[in-house]
């Protein structure tokens, strides 16, 4: 079986149907789940799958399944493994609807089939011989839960809102979108943990949208871009300035991390800008921006002009229930 045919087979399998149920084809794009226990069955299927398939030799392969609501999904296959691993090609994107408790999907060219049963994906050739199995995986950032070092400024630890203007906290101790830090910063390193909601019927910028703004001026986008292409307006982007090197967005309701080194714009004694702001960003532990130059404030900045004055940490309210925790800053001299 050729790589192209197998990739198509796997993607079709992922989107053809893993459980039997009937749901409406359309739904409210504002419908948002922040608790996995309350989410519909689509949430339990959406996610990342990985394993090995055998062509002439055994090859790592990954698939991301994105829920589109009402039992519909989009699946993307990656040769070499999932994004951020040793993958080298996003090979196919296919949409489909879930049907049946056991899925049997025949390759249209008759070269093989895929069979889903009990949460495992079995790929067979035309003779019924197994070529590989993909299992569901849940990746976590290596910096998730990282404790602030000595000398760090803790902005949020789930206990208090005293560091925030307009700060709101959920009953279970999570910071809500729309918060502005009381402290102002110039050059700094920041660690942020965030979680986007599950909004299966939403699309694009309406799906888990928020943002981290350094100095209230320069945004690193927060968005449910799981399965996206990694554009300049998707998760991890320095909004409108630079797309991430790789789309490291995990599925919604997964806790994710940004670890960001920020250097403020420089001004001479007359107030003239002599150097742009710069930023290095790691998303879920993977370097996605390396000392990127930012020419000016990004779209929808809280502080839309540049000056030598320091600025706050701003967590944008874009109308979606994005949650935050474990936020701390190390000031640079």
C-alpha positions in Angstrom: 0.0 0.0 0.0 1.4 3.4 -1.0 1.9 6.2 1.6 -0.7 8.3 -0.1 -3.3 5.6 -0.1 -2.6 4.7 3.5 -2.7 8.3 4.6 -6.0 8.8 2.9 -7.3 5.5 4.4 -6.3 6.5 7.9 -7.8 10.0 7.6 -11.0 8.7 6.3 -11.1 6.1 9.0 -10.7 8.8 11.6 -13.5 10.9 10.2 -15.8 8.1 9.0 -17.2 7.1 12.4 -16.1 5.8 15.8 -19.3 5.6 17.7 -23.0 5.3 16.9 -25.1 8.3 17.7 -27.2 10.9 15.9 -26.7 14.7 16.5 -27.8 17.8 14.8 -25.6 19.0 11.9 -25.6 22.6 13.1 -25.2 24.0 16.5 -24.6 27.2 18.5 -21.0 28.5 17.8 -21.1 30.2 21.2 -21.6 26.9 22.9 -18.5 26.4 25.1 -17.5 23.7 27.5 -14.9 24.4 30.2 -15.4 21.1 32.0 -14.5 17.8 30.2 -17.1 15.9 32.2 -19.8 18.1 30.7 -18.6 17.9 27.1 -20.4 15.7 24.5 -19.0 12.5 23.1 -17.2 14.3 20.2 -14.7 15.6 22.8 -13.7 12.1 23.8 -12.8 11.3 20.1 -11.1 14.5 19.2 -7.4 14.4 19.9 -4.1 13.0 18.8 -3.3 9.5 17.7 0.1 8.0 17.0 1.8 4.8 16.1 3.7 3.1 13.3 2.5 1.8 9.9 4.4 -0.5 7.6 5.1 0.4 4.0 8.3 -1.1 2.7 9.5 -0.5 6.3 7.9 0.6 9.5 7.1 4.4 9.6 5.9 6.6 12.5 2.6 8.2 11.8 0.4 10.7 13.6 -3.2 11.9 13.2 -5.0 14.9 14.7 -8.8 14.7 14.8 -10.6 18.0 15.1 -14.3 18.0 16.2 -16.6 20.1 14.1 -19.8 19.5 16.0 -22.7 17.2 15.5 -20.6 14.1 15.1 -18.5 15.6 12.3 -14.7 15.7 12.3 -11.7 16.7 10.3 -8.6 14.5 10.4 -5.0 15.4 9.4 -2.3 12.8 9.0 1.4 13.4 9.6 4.2 11.3 8.3 7.1 10.9 10.9 4.9 11.6 13.9 2.9 14.5 15.4 3.8 18.2 15.1 6.8 19.0 17.3 8.1 15.4 17.0 10.1 14.2 14.0 7.2 14.8 11.5 8.1 16.0 8.1 4.8 16.1 6.1 1.2 17.0 6.8 -0.1 14.7 4.1 -3.9 14.8 4.0 -7.0 16.6 5.4 -10.4 14.9 5.2 -13.8 15.6 6.7 -16.5 13.0 7.6 -19.3 12.0 10.0 -19.2 9.4 12.6 -21.4 6.3 11.9 -21.5 2.9 13.6 -19.9 1.5 16.7 -17.3 -0.4 14.6 -15.8 1.3 11.6 -14.8 -0.5 8.5 -13.6 1.7 5.7 -12.5 0.3 2.4 -9.9 2.1 0.4 -11.7 3.2 -2.9 -8.8 1.7 -4.9 -9.1 -1.6 -3.1 -5.7 -1.5 -1.6 -6.7 -2.0 2.0 -9.0 -1.0 4.8 -9.2 0.6 8.2 -11.0 -0.9 11.2 -11.7 0.9 14.4 -12.7 -1.2 17.5 -12.4 -0.4 21.2 -10.5 2.8 20.8 -7.8 1.4 18.5 -7.3 2.0 14.8 -6.2 -1.1 12.8 -4.9 -0.7 9.3 -5.0 -3.7 6.9 -3.9 -4.3 3.4 -6.1 -5.9 0.8 -5.3 -9.4 2.2 -6.4 -8.5 5.7 -2.9 -8.3 7.0 -2.3 -5.7 9.7 -0.1 -2.8 8.7 -0.2 -0.8 11.9 -2.3 0.4 14.8 -2.6 4.0 16.1 -3.4 4.7 19.7 -4.7 7.9 21.3 -2.0 9.9 23.1 -2.2 12.9 25.4 0.9 15.1 25.2 1.8 17.5 28.0 4.2 20.5 28.0 7.5 19.8 29.8 7.1 23.1 31.6 3.5 22.4 32.8 3.3 23.1 36.5 6.8 24.6 36.7 7.3 26.3 40.0 8.5 30.0 40.1 12.2 30.3 40.9 13.5 32.3 43.8 13.1 36.0 43.0 10.2 35.5 40.6 7.0 37.7 40.9 4.0 35.4 41.2 1.1 37.1 39.4 -1.4 34.2 39.9 -1.3 31.0 41.9 -5.0 30.3 42.3 -5.2 31.9 45.7 -5.7 35.6 45.2 -6.5 38.4 42.6 -4.4 41.0 44.4 -2.0 41.3 41.5 -4.8 42.1 39.0 -7.0 44.9 37.8 -10.3 43.6 36.5 -9.3 40.2 37.7 -12.0 37.5 38.0 -11.5 34.0 39.4 -13.6 30.8 38.9 -14.8 28.9 41.9 -12.1 26.3 41.3 -9.3 28.9 41.4 -8.6 29.7 37.7 -8.0 33.2 36.4 -10.5 34.3 33.8 -9.9 36.3 30.6 -9.8 40.1 30.6 -7.3 40.5 33.5 -4.7 43.3 33.6 -1.7 43.1 35.9 -1.3 46.0 38.4 2.5 45.8 38.0 4.2 47.2 34.9 7.2 45.5 33.3 10.0 46.5 30.9 12.2 43.4 30.0 11.0 40.1 31.5 10.5 36.4 31.2 7.0 35.1 31.8 5.5 31.6 32.3 1.8 31.2 31.6 -0.5 28.2 31.6 -3.8 28.4 29.7 -6.7 26.3 28.6 -9.0 26.9 25.7 -12.6 25.8 25.9 -14.2 23.1 23.7 -16.4 24.9 21.1 -17.1 22.3 18.5 -19.5 24.4 16.4 -17.3 27.5 16.4 -14.8 28.3 13.6 -11.7 30.4 13.2 -11.3 33.4 15.5 -14.5 32.5 17.4 -13.0 29.3 18.7 -11.3 29.7 22.1 -9.9 33.2 21.4 -7.8 35.2 23.9 -4.3 36.5 23.9 -1.3 37.4 26.0 -0.1 41.0 25.5 3.4 41.9 26.7 3.3 45.5 28.1 -0.3 45.5 26.9 1.1 46.2 23.5 2.4 43.0 21.8 0.2 40.0 21.5 1.0 36.3 21.4 -2.3 34.8 20.2 -4.2 32.3 22.2 -6.8 30.3 20.2 -8.1 26.8 19.7 -6.0 26.3 16.6 -5.6 22.5 17.1 -5.2 21.0 13.6 -4.6 24.5 12.1 -1.9 25.5 9.7 0.0 27.8 12.1 -1.0 31.1 10.5 -0.2 34.7 11.7 -3.5 34.8 13.5 -3.5 31.3 15.0 -2.3 30.1 18.4 1.3 30.8 19.0 1.5 33.6 16.4 2.9 37.1 17.3 -0.4 38.4 16.0 -0.1 39.7 12.4 3.7 39.8 12.7 5.0 36.2 12.6 3.5 32.7 12.3 4.8 30.1 14.7 7.5 27.8 13.3 5.2 24.8 14.1 1.6 24.7 15.3 2.1 23.2 18.8 -1.5 23.8 19.8 -2.9 20.9 21.8 -6.6 19.9 21.8 -9.1 22.2 23.6 -9.4 21.6 27.4 -5.7 20.6 27.5 -3.5 22.8 29.7 -0.8 24.4 27.6 2.2 26.7 28.3 3.8 29.8 27.0 7.3 30.5 28.1 8.2 33.9 26.7 11.3 36.1 26.8 10.5 39.7 26.1 12.8 42.7 25.4 11.1 46.1 25.2 11.6 48.6 22.5 14.4 51.1 23.1 14.2 54.9 23.0 16.9 57.6 23.0 16.9 60.6 25.3 14.7 62.5 22.9 12.0 59.8 23.0 12.8 58.5 19.5 12.5 54.8 19.1 15.9 53.3 18.2 15.2 49.6 18.5 12.0 47.5 18.1 10.7 45.1 20.8 11.8 41.5 20.5 10.3 38.2 21.7 11.3 34.5 22.0 8.4 32.1 22.6 8.2 28.5 23.5 4.8 26.9 23.2 4.4 23.6 25.1 8.1 23.5 25.4 8.9 23.9 21.6 10.6 26.9 20.3 8.2 28.7 17.9 9.8 32.2 17.8 13.5 32.9 18.2 14.2 36.6 19.0 11.6 37.9 16.6 11.5 41.6 16.0 8.1 43.3 16.5 7.7 46.6 14.6 4.9 48.1 16.8 1.9 47.3 18.9 -0.2 44.5 17.5 -4.0 44.6 16.8 -6.4 45.4 19.6 -3.6 46.3 22.0 -4.6 47.7 25.4 -1.8 50.3 25.0 -1.8 51.1 21.2 1.2 53.4 21.3 4.9 52.7 22.1 6.9 54.7 24.7 9.8 54.1 27.1 7.2 53.4 29.8 6.7 49.9 31.0 3.4 48.2 30.6 1.2 45.5 32.1 0.5 41.8 31.4 -2.9 41.8 29.6 -4.9 38.6 29.1 -7.4 39.6 26.4 -11.2 39.0 26.7 -12.4 38.1 23.2 -15.7 36.7 24.4 -14.6 33.1 25.0 -14.1 31.4 28.4 -10.3 30.9 28.3 -8.7 30.0 31.7 -5.3 30.7 33.1 -3.2 29.5 36.0 0.4 29.5 37.3 1.6 32.8 36.0 4.9 34.2 37.1 7.5 36.7 35.9 11.2 37.2 36.2 12.2 40.8 35.6 15.4 41.4 33.5 17.8 44.2 34.2 
